[in-house]
Amino acid sequence: VQLVESGGGLVQPGGSLRLSCAASGLTFNRYVMSWYRQVPGKERELVAGIASAGGSTNYADSVKGRFTISRDNAKNTVYLQMNSLKPEDTAVYYCNAVNAVAAWIKYWGQGTQVTVSS
C-alpha cells in the first residue's frame, strides 16, 4: 500500500494550496480518508476527514470555512483545498487511510511540507 502526497510548498499568508494524496494497493472506496498535520514538538492533529463514499466530512475548528476535503474514488485520490492560509497552518501534512469496517487497518503517507510565510 502506498499513499503519496503532493502539492505542498511555500505560500504567502492569505494564499491557497491544494494537496493531493494518491493511493495504491488498496480498495480505495473502502477507506475513510483524512488529512493530519504536525509541527515539531506537537502531536499530530486531525485536519479533515471524509467518508469512504464521500458523503460525510468533518473538520478541525481551526480550518472550518477555509479548507475543503474531497475525494475522487475513480482516481483513488483525496484532496485538501486550503484557502486563506495562515502562518499557523505551517506544518507537515499527512494523508491517512483507515479501513471503514476494520479500523485497525490503517496507512500513512510520507507527508508534505506546507509553509505559510511572507
Buried (B, 14 or more C-beta within 10 A) or exposed (E): EEBBBBBBEEBEEEBEBBBBBBBEEBEBEBBBBBBBBBEEEEEBEBBBBBBBEBEEBEBBEEBEEBBBBBBEBEEBBBBBBBBEBEEEBBBBBBBBBBBBEEEEBBBBBEBBEBBBEE
